Amino acid sequence: MNEFCSYCGKPTAEGDHSACEKRLSFIDPPRYCSSCARRMVVQVTPDGWTARCSRHGEITSAR
């Protein structure tokens, strides 16, 4: 389970993150690392996106 919300960076145990989950599933790439809540470097291209955490590496969209 993710400790932090990938969209807003707040702990997943605090508050309602349904709006964040909706944005992540349809529109936006993640902005924060779900393991450490660090702001990630995000690159959006016509083919998808990549997001890189300085501690936990890179994730990409599955397009």
Secondary structure, DSSP 8 states (H G I E B T S, - for coil): --SB-TTT-SBTTSS--HHHHHHHHHT----B-TTT--B-EEEEETTEEEEEETTTEEEE---
